[in-house]
Amino acid sequence: MGNEEKFENKKEELWGKGKEAVGDATGDDELKAQGKFDQTKANLKQAGEKVKDAFTDND
């Protein structure tokens, strides 16, 4: 996985954590759910990139 992709995925994960925290603090359940979704999406991207890296490292 390229460093730029890692950075973008981590940024998306942190942005999601922030949205979730703000939603929790303000009682905005929709914003909280969006934050959790963003985190999940970023984590799935990171996992997919790790799988790709595992296959390309074995070639």
Secondary structure, 3 states (H helix, E strand, C coil): CCHHHHHHHHHHHHHHHHHHHHHHHHCCHHHHHHHHHHHHHHHHHHHHHHHHHHHHHCC
